[in-house]
Structures are given as structure tokens and as C-alpha cells.
């Protein structure tokens, strides 16, 4: 950052202003870091979760036709809409 205030015009701050519309990117980044720092390591998205890198090896039993295998990794991909289903 060129300046450690909301007047910074570095590429990161300018991109945040342009893409997100945040008029105070430095204040927002500081506040976000403060909030993320309160999370336990298991829930901190900045951390490394070994569960994400373990092999998701299927059981010896074959998967039934039409069934899908449960992915036990912690990190998810996609939007919230794609992650939750209401039955």
C-alpha cells in the first residue's frame, strides 16, 4: 500500500473500490482482519486445513447405481445456493 489510510491508491485498493464499490478499502481490510483474527484456527479461512488434502478414498464396496459419494473435505466450492439443499 502506498499509504496506510483510505486515500491509498495502490492497485489492490483501487481494485476493491472499483469492483466492490467500497469507498474505504483500507478501513474495510483492517476491520475484516480484526474479525477474522477472532476465529478459532479450524474456522479461519486463511489457514491450512489438513482435512482438505487427505485422500477421499472410497470404501471397498462399490457405489450403488444412481448414488453419489460423500465428499468429506471441509472446504467447499461454489455458491451457498449450491452447497445447501432443503428437503
C-alpha beads as a LAMMPS data file, in Angstrom:
LAMMPS data file: protein, C-alpha beads

87 atoms
86 bonds

1 atom types
1 bond types

-500.0 500.0 xlo xhi
-500.0 500.0 ylo yhi
-500.0 500.0 zlo zhi

Masses

1 110.0

Atoms # bond

1 1 1 0.000 0.000 0.000
2 1 1 1.195 3.464 -0.803
3 1 1 -0.456 4.952 2.265
4 1 1 -1.913 3.146 5.222
5 1 1 -5.188 5.074 5.078
6 1 1 -8.307 5.235 2.938
7 1 1 -6.587 7.570 0.475
8 1 1 -4.247 4.777 -0.711
9 1 1 -4.239 4.448 -4.493
10 1 1 -2.336 1.178 -4.884
11 1 1 -3.670 -1.395 -7.336
12 1 1 -5.243 -3.529 -4.592
13 1 1 -7.150 -0.647 -3.014
14 1 1 -8.217 0.737 -6.382
15 1 1 -9.462 -2.710 -7.464
16 1 1 -11.510 -3.039 -4.269
17 1 1 -13.003 0.404 -4.841
18 1 1 -13.830 -0.378 -8.476
19 1 1 -15.035 -3.983 -8.172
20 1 1 -16.765 -3.918 -4.803
21 1 1 -17.640 -0.241 -4.564
22 1 1 -16.047 0.155 -1.143
23 1 1 -15.140 3.830 -0.582
24 1 1 -12.826 2.972 2.347
25 1 1 -10.853 -0.143 1.333
26 1 1 -8.072 0.189 3.917
27 1 1 -10.542 0.567 6.795
28 1 1 -12.532 -2.398 5.482
29 1 1 -9.424 -4.587 5.198
30 1 1 -8.325 -3.691 8.739
31 1 1 -11.819 -4.408 10.083
32 1 1 -12.029 -7.707 8.181
33 1 1 -8.654 -8.796 9.580
34 1 1 -9.794 -7.901 13.102
35 1 1 -12.908 -10.035 12.685
36 1 1 -11.017 -12.956 11.101
37 1 1 -8.432 -12.843 13.900
38 1 1 -11.193 -13.701 16.401
39 1 1 -11.944 -17.031 14.694
40 1 1 -10.501 -20.279 16.028
41 1 1 -7.926 -21.787 13.633
42 1 1 -10.325 -24.508 12.481
43 1 1 -12.786 -21.927 11.134
44 1 1 -10.296 -19.358 9.851
45 1 1 -10.459 -19.392 6.024
46 1 1 -6.893 -18.073 5.830
47 1 1 -5.487 -21.217 7.429
48 1 1 -4.390 -24.584 6.064
49 1 1 -6.802 -27.417 6.806
50 1 1 -5.215 -30.874 6.558
51 1 1 -8.664 -32.383 6.009
52 1 1 -8.740 -30.688 2.610
53 1 1 -5.678 -32.571 1.464
54 1 1 -6.439 -36.029 2.802
55 1 1 -7.315 -38.615 0.230
56 1 1 -11.019 -39.029 -0.235
57 1 1 -10.606 -42.742 -0.861
58 1 1 -13.861 -44.612 -1.450
59 1 1 -14.768 -47.646 0.598
60 1 1 -14.049 -51.087 -0.842
61 1 1 -17.748 -51.545 -1.557
62 1 1 -18.859 -50.344 -4.982
63 1 1 -21.148 -47.318 -5.129
64 1 1 -24.741 -48.174 -5.961
65 1 1 -26.096 -47.057 -9.301
66 1 1 -27.508 -43.525 -9.101
67 1 1 -25.787 -42.805 -5.776
68 1 1 -23.095 -40.208 -5.253
69 1 1 -20.141 -40.441 -2.923
70 1 1 -19.968 -38.099 0.076
71 1 1 -17.058 -35.644 -0.127
72 1 1 -15.769 -35.273 3.441
73 1 1 -13.396 -32.386 2.791
74 1 1 -14.012 -29.250 4.861
75 1 1 -13.576 -26.573 2.209
76 1 1 -16.449 -26.170 -0.179
77 1 1 -16.610 -24.744 -3.665
78 1 1 -19.386 -22.837 -5.354
79 1 1 -22.094 -20.579 -4.015
80 1 1 -24.114 -21.099 -0.858
81 1 1 -27.080 -21.973 -3.065
82 1 1 -25.119 -24.927 -4.460
83 1 1 -23.936 -26.111 -1.027
84 1 1 -27.211 -26.420 0.859
85 1 1 -30.292 -28.356 -0.064
86 1 1 -33.588 -28.263 1.753
87 1 1 -35.532 -31.500 1.607

Bonds

1 1 1 2
2 1 2 3
3 1 3 4
4 1 4 5
5 1 5 6
6 1 6 7
7 1 7 8
8 1 8 9
9 1 9 10
10 1 10 11
11 1 11 12
12 1 12 13
13 1 13 14
14 1 14 15
15 1 15 16
16 1 16 17
17 1 17 18
18 1 18 19
19 1 19 20
20 1 20 21
21 1 21 22
22 1 22 23
23 1 23 24
24 1 24 25
25 1 25 26
26 1 26 27
27 1 27 28
28 1 28 29
29 1 29 30
30 1 30 31
31 1 31 32
32 1 32 33
33 1 33 34
34 1 34 35
35 1 35 36
36 1 36 37
37 1 37 38
38 1 38 39
39 1 39 40
40 1 40 41
41 1 41 42
42 1 42 43
43 1 43 44
44 1 44 45
45 1 45 46
46 1 46 47
47 1 47 48
48 1 48 49
49 1 49 50
50 1 50 51
51 1 51 52
52 1 52 53
53 1 53 54
54 1 54 55
55 1 55 56
56 1 56 57
57 1 57 58
58 1 58 59
59 1 59 60
60 1 60 61
61 1 61 62
62 1 62 63
63 1 63 64
64 1 64 65
65 1 65 66
66 1 66 67
67 1 67 68
68 1 68 69
69 1 69 70
70 1 70 71
71 1 71 72
72 1 72 73
73 1 73 74
74 1 74 75
75 1 75 76
76 1 76 77
77 1 77 78
78 1 78 79
79 1 79 80
80 1 80 81
81 1 81 82
82 1 82 83
83 1 83 84
84 1 84 85
85 1 85 86
86 1 86 87
